[in-house]
Amino acid sequence: MASLTGSLDRTAVVEVAQREILRHWHYFGYHFEKPQASEFVHSVVDALMICDQLMPGYAAKSLSTMG
């Protein structure tokens, strides 16, 4: 299970999103739970990864805040 502290890799971002966000946000759940990831999912994960490279811990904090 991914930690919510420090930088996350791409797999961890998706894992945390599924665990933290999807139980509260139907819209995110719809996109993240599809068998084939949508363009929206790729965009959210890409944006979080870019920000996390410049500000380590950003992805984890953002996912925690959204959850």
LINRA-V902942 format. One record per residue. N is the residue number from 1. RES is the residue in three letters. PHI is phi in whole degrees, -180 to 180 (NA if undefined). D_LAST is the distance of its C-alpha to the last C-alpha in whole Angstrom. Layout:
n=N res=RES phi=PHI d_last=D_LAST
n=N res=RES phi=PHI d_last=D_LAST
//
This chain:
n=1 res=MET phi=NA d_last=16
n=2 res=ALA phi=-74 d_last=14
n=3 res=SER phi=-86 d_last=14
n=4 res=LEU phi=-96 d_last=12
n=5 res=THR phi=-117 d_last=15
n=6 res=GLY phi=76 d_last=17
n=7 res=SER phi=-74 d_last=17
n=8 res=LEU phi=-118 d_last=16
n=9 res=ASP phi=-85 d_last=18
n=10 res=ARG phi=-57 d_last=18
n=11 res=THR phi=-63 d_last=17
n=12 res=ALA phi=-66 d_last=15
n=13 res=VAL phi=-60 d_last=13
n=14 res=VAL phi=-64 d_last=13
n=15 res=GLU phi=-61 d_last=13
n=16 res=VAL phi=-67 d_last=9
n=17 res=ALA phi=-59 d_last=8
n=18 res=GLN phi=-64 d_last=10
n=19 res=ARG phi=-78 d_last=8
n=20 res=GLU phi=-91 d_last=5
n=21 res=ILE phi=-90 d_last=4
n=22 res=LEU phi=-64 d_last=8
n=23 res=ARG phi=-76 d_last=8
n=24 res=HIS phi=-110 d_last=6
n=25 res=TRP phi=-119 d_last=8
n=26 res=HIS phi=-58 d_last=11
n=27 res=TYR phi=-60 d_last=12
n=28 res=PHE phi=-65 d_last=10
n=29 res=GLY phi=-57 d_last=11
n=30 res=TYR phi=-57 d_last=15
n=31 res=HIS phi=-80 d_last=15
n=32 res=PHE phi=-78 d_last=14
n=33 res=GLU phi=-93 d_last=16
n=34 res=LYS phi=-65 d_last=19
n=35 res=PRO phi=-60 d_last=22
n=36 res=GLN phi=-107 d_last=22
n=37 res=ALA phi=-61 d_last=20
n=38 res=SER phi=-81 d_last=20
n=39 res=GLU phi=-61 d_last=21
n=40 res=PHE phi=-60 d_last=17
n=41 res=VAL phi=-61 d_last=16
n=42 res=HIS phi=-59 d_last=18
n=43 res=SER phi=-66 d_last=18
n=44 res=VAL phi=-63 d_last=14
n=45 res=VAL phi=-65 d_last=15
n=46 res=ASP phi=-60 d_last=18
n=47 res=ALA phi=-63 d_last=17
n=48 res=LEU phi=-64 d_last=15
n=49 res=MET phi=-68 d_last=18
n=50 res=ILE phi=-63 d_last=20
n=51 res=CYS phi=-63 d_last=18
n=52 res=ASP phi=-67 d_last=18
n=53 res=GLN phi=-67 d_last=21
n=54 res=LEU phi=-85 d_last=22
n=55 res=MET phi=-133 d_last=20
n=56 res=PRO phi=-52 d_last=19
n=57 res=GLY phi=98 d_last=16
n=58 res=TYR phi=-62 d_last=14
n=59 res=ALA phi=-61 d_last=12
n=60 res=ALA phi=-63 d_last=11
n=61 res=LYS phi=-66 d_last=10
n=62 res=SER phi=-63 d_last=9
n=63 res=LEU phi=-65 d_last=6
n=64 res=SER phi=-65 d_last=5
n=65 res=THR phi=-66 d_last=5
n=66 res=MET phi=-72 d_last=4
n=67 res=GLY phi=-79 d_last=0
//
